[in-house]
């Protein structure tokens, strides 16, 4: 089941993000702290923060924010930025991340939201 994240999910999602990234790219993890702070940042797109559940437990999370692409010649363009995306280690490489990405990209398309704003 894929659904919009809500406030009661925040702690469970942050723990999932931490555990998903723990010791992957460096000792420990800080991606959960990024998710925590991003929710209160003006760039956060709340309507694109989704979770995926299996047997009533959140096993995945995705969110998007507004960003900017700098072309290096004084030109830049606003864009929708994906991430972080997290999947419980027990469910990685089983297609759940792909499902979250495809689902949310379809929402963006259905709402006629440009990937470049």
N, C-alpha and C positions, 0 to 999 in steps of 0.2 A: 504494500500500500504506500503510495506517495502522497504526501500532504504538505500543506504550508506549515512551517515552523511557527510555534506560538511561545509565549513567554514562559509557560510552565515546562517547556522543553529545554530551556537554556542551559541548565546545569548538566543535564544528561548529554546534550550535544557537545558542550565544552569538554566533558570527560571523554566522549567518543573521539573528538578531534585530537585531544592530547594523546590518547592511547594509540590512535591510528598513526601518528607521526613519531611516537616515542622511539628514540635512537635510530631513526631512519636516515636522516641527513646529517645529524650531529648528535652528540650525547644529549639526552633529554628531548624536550620539544617546547616550542613556544607558539605554535599555530593556534592553540586554543585561546591564548591571550589575544591574538589578532582577531579571532572571531568575537570574543567578548567585547573588545573595544570597537570593532567595526559596527556593531549593532547601534551604537550611539553616535556614529559619525554621519555627517550629512551626505556622504557619498553612498551610503548603504541603501540598497534597493530591497526593502522589506518584502515586497510582493514576489521576490524571486528567491527567498530563503526557504528551502524545502528539505524535508526529511523523508527517508524511506524506512518503513517498518517491516519487520518479519516477526510473526508470532507475538505482536503487541510490543515489541522492543525496537527502539530506534537503532538501525544498523548503518545508516548513512546520512550524510548531510551535504548540502551545497548552498552556496550563496553567491551573490553578485554585487558589484558596486560600480559606481561611475568612476571612470578613469580618464586618462588623456594620453593620446599617442603623439609624441613629439617627433616630427619628421626632420629635425635638425636644421632646417632652413627658415626658422622663425614661423613655420607653419605647424599647427597642431590641430587635432580633432578629438572631441570627446568620444568616449567609447564605453560600452558595457564590458566589465572585467569579471571573469569567472574565478571564483576561488575564495578561500580554500574549499576543496571537496574532500570529504573523508568517508571512508568505509571501514567498518569494524574489521580488524585483521582476520577474523575467522571467515569473513565473507568476501575478501578481496579476490580479484581475478575470477569472479563468477558472473560478471555483467551488471552488477548493481550500480556501479559508478556510471557506466554507459547509460543505463536506464534513467538515472537522475539527470544526466546531461541532456539526453534526447528529450526528456519530458519538459525540462525548463526551456530549452531552445525552441520547442514547439510552442510553449506559452508566449515566448518573446515574439515568435512569428505570428501567432494567432491574434495577439494584441497589437500587431503592426508596430512593435517597438523596434527601432533600428538598433543594430549592434553598434553602429557608430551614430552618436547623438548629434 
